[in-house]
Amino acid sequence: MFSISGLVIPTEWDQQGNVINFAIATRDEEEYILEGHTHRVSLRPLLRQEVEVSGVLEKKGGKKIIKVKKIIKKNLHQ
């Protein structure tokens, strides 16, 4: 299982301007596209929040993709 921490960022929008796909941007400026998360609506409140994502890492066409198994919002005040 692969784990990464970073900010949830938008990567794709629908015609009404709603975010429909997300990625994680890490501190070292890497971007990991999130796939397979069954609760995409639950990701919207996490936009620009720091999270830890666990899942399976794949590479497709030069892009890093995480098949998400678990997302945890990080508490920055620990």
C-alpha positions in Angstrom: 0.0 0.0 0.0 1.3 3.5 -1.0 0.7 6.5 1.2 1.3 10.2 0.4 0.5 13.5 2.1 -0.4 16.8 0.4 -3.1 19.2 -0.5 -6.2 18.2 -2.3 -6.4 20.2 -5.5 -9.0 20.3 -8.4 -8.0 18.8 -11.7 -11.2 18.8 -13.7 -14.5 20.7 -13.7 -18.0 20.1 -15.2 -19.8 22.6 -17.4 -21.2 24.4 -14.4 -17.8 24.9 -12.8 -18.1 22.1 -10.2 -15.0 20.2 -9.4 -15.4 16.6 -10.6 -11.8 15.2 -10.3 -9.1 15.7 -7.7 -5.4 15.2 -7.1 -2.9 15.5 -4.3 -0.1 18.1 -4.6 2.9 17.2 -2.4 5.4 19.6 -0.8 8.0 18.5 -3.4 5.6 19.7 -6.2 4.6 16.2 -7.3 1.0 15.6 -8.4 -1.0 12.4 -7.9 -4.3 12.0 -9.5 -7.0 10.4 -7.3 -9.0 7.5 -8.8 -11.5 5.0 -7.5 -12.7 7.1 -4.6 -16.4 6.3 -4.3 -17.2 9.4 -2.3 -16.0 12.2 -4.6 -18.6 14.6 -3.1 -16.9 14.1 0.2 -13.6 15.4 -1.3 -15.0 18.8 -2.1 -14.8 20.1 1.5 -11.2 18.9 1.6 -10.1 21.2 -1.3 -6.9 23.0 -0.3 -6.7 20.9 2.9 -3.8 18.7 3.9 -4.6 15.0 3.8 -2.9 11.6 3.9 -4.0 9.3 1.1 -3.4 5.5 1.0 -3.9 3.3 -2.0 -2.3 1.6 -4.9 0.1 3.7 -7.0 0.0 3.3 -10.8 1.6 5.2 -13.7 -0.3 5.9 -16.9 1.0 8.0 -19.7 3.5 9.7 -17.4 0.9 10.5 -14.8 1.0 9.2 -11.2 -2.4 7.8 -10.2 -3.5 6.6 -6.8 -6.4 4.1 -6.6 -7.6 5.4 -3.3 -8.4 3.1 -0.4 -8.4 5.7 2.5 -8.2 9.4 3.0 -7.5 11.1 6.3 -7.5 14.8 6.9 -4.4 15.8 8.7 -4.5 17.9 11.8 -1.9 20.7 11.3 -1.9 21.7 15.0 -0.4 18.5 16.4 
